[in-house]
Amino acid sequence: MRILPILLLLNLVGFCENALANISLPAIFTDNMVLQRETEVRVWGWAKSLEKVTLQASWSGETFETVADNYARWEIILPTPKAGGPYQITLKGYNQITLSNILVGEVWLCSGQSNMEWPAASGIDGKEEAIKNAEHPNIRFFTVQHRTATVPQIDLASEGWEICSPETMTYFSAAAYFFGKKLQEELDVPIGLIHSSWGGTPAEAWTSAQVIESDLLLARAADLLPSEPWGPGHPGSIYNARIASLTQFKIAGTIWYQGERNTNNASTYKETFSALINSWRAEWGYYFPFYFAQIAPFRGYGGEAGVIVRDAQRRTLELLETGMVVTSDIGDTIDIHPRNKLDVGLRFANLALKNHYKVSEKEASGPLFRTCQLEKDRVRVFFDHAEGLHVQGATCTDFELAGPDGVFHPAGAKIEGGTVLVSAGNVFQPTALRFAWSNTATPNLFNGAGLPTSCFSVKLEGN
């Protein structure tokens, strides 16, 4: 006969628990996280509407307060100190949440497809040594799990922040790890790496569907993408689930390694990729650096699709605060997944150290085509980032000239005062010039920093 009162009591307890809803946080806020230093970061979550939420950070004596709105959402803008830690953040509502072992430093988003996703466990050059030496408690990893969604999500799937160790590094993005390791060594601050990548996916899937579908050129290009078994291709499908909610989290910048899947619609990759970069910056609400790796030479692409994507990536450098890692010398023409991820990561880091952090004077870019001029039947080519321009080998390779018939012929090239003079004995009236223009080109023109020259193709004025 006492069962009924007990059931009523349990129901009453359940009612009270529902009435006094607990505050909760999105997956990006966990123990071991890294927050961007010396800025204002947004901390947000959910609670019962009108529930009072307070926040205290151990680096500050200030208490921050807010109230959940009628959508049960709350947010607090939290000033962060200089790099350091570990710190603690305590949040109180009807319940209490304590986040421990927090570091403050530099946070980077690392995204793209399989060459960014590729971990040491899958096989990289120097795998055993790299794993053995991966004990870095001031580097933290956050991995976003594979999900798709038809609309932007307010949260994402993740196991939370992890401390870099041989165990965690083994299954984390190798290129991102080597990037973060170099930054941590040179800047001597904590580094947070947010890894959100997915093999075999096009740029369109990482871009808001609204951005793609509102532009006729981009929408038509997206329609050219075939369905593939290893990853989604529909505009916005990955962005909605794996990027949208991150746009509220303060980052220093992005590194990106993608483009292989877009060999299916290579001719518009420059426009699509530029739209991705511009839209991400717009969603975050500020202009962060965006560095990307040029896809490596590979014989498996059809026609000239691979080099067309590489050249599109070079032309995307028109956007401010971008930088490109050229990989033609560290690729593998018979493997779409080159195993040298160390040099990719180091080249990403050198771009950031020179261009963003301004702590390095070392050249961080390979030579990039600037302009050219006709000199009768020869063409003089000018490059940016060309100090110490030299050839690795007996002769300079991979230049071609075309005449009025549009047929390209191999051309000779010699370095003169930091420029390259190009000529072909059977082309007397040059109308077009191109360099390293094939899917498998591995040219031998480098600058003094040992970085390779990017491919390019240009029509010549005056003919």
N, C-alpha and C positions, 0 to 999 in steps of 0.2 A: 504493500500500500504506500510505501515511501518513494516508489519509482517516479510518480507524477511530479512531486515537488522538485526532485533532482533534475528531471527533464526541463521543468520550467526555469530552474536556476541556470542550467547550461544554456538555454535559449536566451536568457537575459544577459549572460556573459557574452555570448556571441553578438547580441544586439549592441552591447556597449563597445565591443571591439570594432564593429562596423561604424558606429557613430563617431568613435575617436580614431579616425584613419591614421595609419602610420605614414610619416614622410618616407619617401623613397627616392633613389637616385638612378640616373641612367648608367649604363654599363661602363662608360668611360671613367667614372669616378670610383676608384677602388684603392685599397692599400697599395703602396709601392708606386703610385703614379708620379708623373713629372708634370709640373705646371710651368708655363712660359714665364720667364723672369722679367722683373721690372716693367710690368704692364698691368692692365686690369683684365682679369679673367672672369668669365661668366660661370657661376655655379648654379645649377638648376635641378629641378626635380618635380615631384608631385606630392600632394597631400590632400586632406579634406578641404574643400572650399572654405575660406576664411580662417583656416588654421594658421596660427602664428609660427613662423620658422626663424630660429636664430642660428647664427654661425659664428664660431670663434676659431681663428687660426693661431697656432702657437708662436708664429713670428710677430704677431701683433697683439696689443692689449685691447684692441677695439672689438666690440660686439656688433655684428650686423644683423638687422632684423627685416623681415618682410612678412607678407600674408599671402597665402595661396588664393589665386583668383577663382572666378566662377567656372573655369575649366579645370580646376584642381592643379594648376601649374604655378610654380613659384620660381623666382630667380634672384640671385644676389650677385652684385658686381664686387669682386674681391681684388684689391690691389696686392700685387706680389712683390716680394723683396728682391735683392740681388741673389745671384745663384748661391744655393746652399741647401742645408737640410742635414738630417731628416727632421721633418716637421709633422704636426698633427692637426687635423681639422675636425672639429666637433660640431655636429648639427643637432638641434633639438626642436622637436615639435611635441606631439603627444608621445613620441618615442625619442630615442637618441641614437645617432649614428656617429661612430668615431672612425676616421680614416687615418691610418698610421703609416710611418716610414715614407712620407711624401718628400720628394726632392723638387727644387725649383731650378730650372736651367733652360735648355733649348729643346723645343718640341718640333719634330718634323713628321710630315705625312709621307709615306712611301707607298706608291701605288703603281698599277699597270697590269701587265699580264704575266705570262709564265717566267720570263727572264727576271722579273722583279720577285716573283713568288718563290723561285728556285732556292731551296735551303741546302745547307751543307750536307744534310742526310741524303739528298738525291745525287750527290756526287759533284764536288767542286775541286779545282786544283788545290792541292795542299790541305785537303780535308782534315786529316788527322791532326796536323799541327795547329790549324785554325781552331778546331774544337777544343783541343787541350789548353789553349791559351785564352779561352773566352770567359775568364773569371773577371767580370767588370761590374761591381755593384753600383757604380754611378751611371750605368746605362740600363735603361728600362724598356721593355717590349710590351706593346699592346697589339694583339692580332684580332682583326675583325673576321668573323666566320662567314663562310659562303651563304649568302641569302639573296633572294630577289624579292621585289615588291612592285606592285602596279602604281603605287602612290608613295610620296616621300614619307618615311617613317620617323617617329619621334625618338626611337631608340634603336640599337643594333645588338647583334649577338656577339658575345665575347666572353672569354674566361677571366678577363681582367688583366691588370698590369703584372708583369713578371720581371724579376731581377735577372740581368744577363749573367748566365753561367754556362759552362759546357753543355749542360742538359737542355737549357732553354734555347741557346744559340743554335743547336743542332737542327732544330725544326723551324727556325725563323728565317726570313729572307736574308740570304747571304750578302747580296749587294747592299741592302739596307744596313746590315750589321757592320760591314767594313766601312761604310760611310759614317755611321755613328761612332765607331771606334776611333777613326781619324779625327773627327770633330772633338771628341772627348779629350783626346791626347793634346790637341793643339789649343783648345779653348780652356781646358781644365775646369769645365763646368759639367753638371749632370746633363745627360742627353736622353730624351724620350723619343722613341720611334714608334709611330702608329703605322702598322702594316695592314693595308687593305688592297689586295691584288687578286687576280683570278686569271689563270691561264686560258689562252684561246678566246679572249674577249675583245671586241672592237671599242674604239673611243666612244661611239654612240651610246653604248650601254652604260658608260660612266658619266654621261652628260644628261642633264635634265631633259625629259621628253619634250617639254614645252619649248626649250631652246632649239631642239632638232626640228620639231614639227612646225614651228613658226617660220622656218626658213626653207623656201622651196628647194634650193640647191642641196641643203643638208638632208632634207626629207627624201629627196630622190636618191641621194647617195646611200642613205640607210636602207632603202628598198633593194639595193644591189647586194646586200650582205646575205649569203646563204645561211640556212640553219645548220649549226654544227653541234655535234653531240657533247663536246667538252666544255661549252660555255654559252650563256645567253647572248643574244645580239640585239634584242629589241631596245630602242632608245629609252633611257632612264631606268631600265630594269635593275641594274646594279647600283646606280647612283641613288635610287630611292632607298635601298636597304642598307648600303654600306658607306655612303658618303653624306647624305642629307643631314643626318643628326650630328655628324662631326662638324658641320659648318658653324655650330655654336661654340666649339672648343677652340681656344686660341692656339695657333701654331706659328712657328717661325717661317716655315716654307714647305715646299713639296719637291720630292724627287720622283720621277716618272720614267718607267721603262715599258713601252708598249708601241705597237704599230704593226706587228707581224700579221695580225688578223685583218688589218685594213688594207692588205695587199689585194683584197677583193674589190675595193673601191678606191684605189690609190690616187686617182687623179684629183680627188677632192679632199685628200687627207689634210692638207694645209688649212683649209677652211674649217673642217670639222675639229681638228686639234686646237686651232685658235679659239673656236667657240667654246670648247671645253675649258681652256685656261681662263678665258674672260668670264665665263659663267661661274666657275668656282670662286674666283676672286670677288665677283659680285655677291655671291651667296655668303661668303665669309665677311664681306663688308670692308675689306681692306686689301691693299696691293702687296701680296707676299711674293718672294722669289719663287720661280718655277723652273727647275732644271730637269732636263730629260736626256735620255740616252738614245742615240741614233741606232736603229736596228742594225744588226751585224750582217755582213754578206752571207748569203745562203743560196744554194743552187736549186732549192725546191720551189721557189716562186716562179710563177708563169710570166713569160714575156719579159718586160722591164719593170714589173710591179714592185720588186724590192727596192730598186734604186729610185724609183719615182717616190716611194714613201720616204726614203732617206733624204731626198732633195726637198720634199715638202717639210720635213722636220727642220732642215737648214733654213728654209724660208720663214718658218715660224719664229725664228730669232728676231724678226721685225718687232715682235712684242717686247716691251720694256721689261727689264728684270727677269729675262730668261737666259738660259745657258744650255749648251749641248755637249754631251760626251760623245765623241766619235769613237767607234769600236772596230773599225775596219782592220786594225792590226792585232786585235785580241779576240777575234771571232773564230768561227769554224765553219767553212763553207758547206760541210756535209752534215752539220748538226745545228738545228735552229736554236739549241740551248748551249751556247759556249760555256765552258766550265771555268773560265777565268773571271770570277766575280770579284776578286780582290781589286784588280785594276779599275773595274767599273766603279766600285765603291769609292776608291781613292780619287778618281777623277771627279766624281760627284762632289766629294768633300773639298777638293781643291777649288772647284768653282765657288762653293759657298764661302770658303775661307778668304778667297780673294775678292769676290764681287759683293758678298753680303756682309761679312764680318770685317772686311778690310784689315785683316791681320797678316796677309801674305802678299808678297810682291812677285811671287812665282807665276809664270805664265800658266793659265789653267785651261786655255782653249787651243785646239788645233787651228791651223791656218784656214781662214774662211774667205771665199771669193768676195772681192769688193767691186772691182770693175776691170775693164780691159780696153785696149785701144789698138786699132789697126795701124800697122807700119808696113805699107805696101802689101806684100803677100804673107806677112807675118803678123802675129797677134801677141801683144805684151799684156800679161795678166798681173794684176795687183791683188794682194791679199791683206786682210787684217790678221793680226796675231802671227806675223811672218818673220819675226826676228830669229836669226839663226837658220833660215830656210836652207834645207839641204836634202840630198837624195841618199837613201840607204840602198846602195847598189851602184852599178856602173853607169846606168843611164836612167833618166826620169821616164817613168812609164805612165800609161793610161790617159794621155791627152789625145784628142781626136779633133780634126777639122773637117768641115763640109763646105763645098762650093755651091754655086747657084743651083745645081741639081739636087741638093739636099742629102747627098750620099756622104757619110762620114768615113774618113780614112785615118789610120794611125798617124800620129804626128810626133815629130821630135821636139824635145823641150830642153832648154838649158837655163840655169839660174843666172841672172844678171842683177846684181845690186838689190837683192830682196824681191825682185820680180822674176817671172818666168816668161821667156820668149819662145813662142810655139810656132812651128812651121811644118808643112807637109809638101814634099816635092811635087806631088800631083794635084795640089790645090793652089791655084794661082789667084783666086778671088774668094777669100774666105767669107762665108756668110753665117757660120755658126761654129761654136766651140763647145766642147764638153770634156769633162774629166771624170774618170772612174765610173763611167756610165754603163754599168752592168750589175746584175744581181750579185755576182761573185767577185767584184773588183776588190783587190787588196793593194792599193797604190803605195808607192814608196817615197812620197814627198812628205817631209816632216819639218817641224820647226825646231828651234834650239831646245825646247822643253821635251822633245821626243814624242810630240803628239802629232797624229796624222792629219792630213788635209781632207776636208769633206768633199764629196762629189758635188758637181754643179753642171748646169747646161745653160747656155746663153746664146741668143741671136746677136749678131754683130751689126751695129749701126753703120750706115754708109754703103751697104751692099744689098 
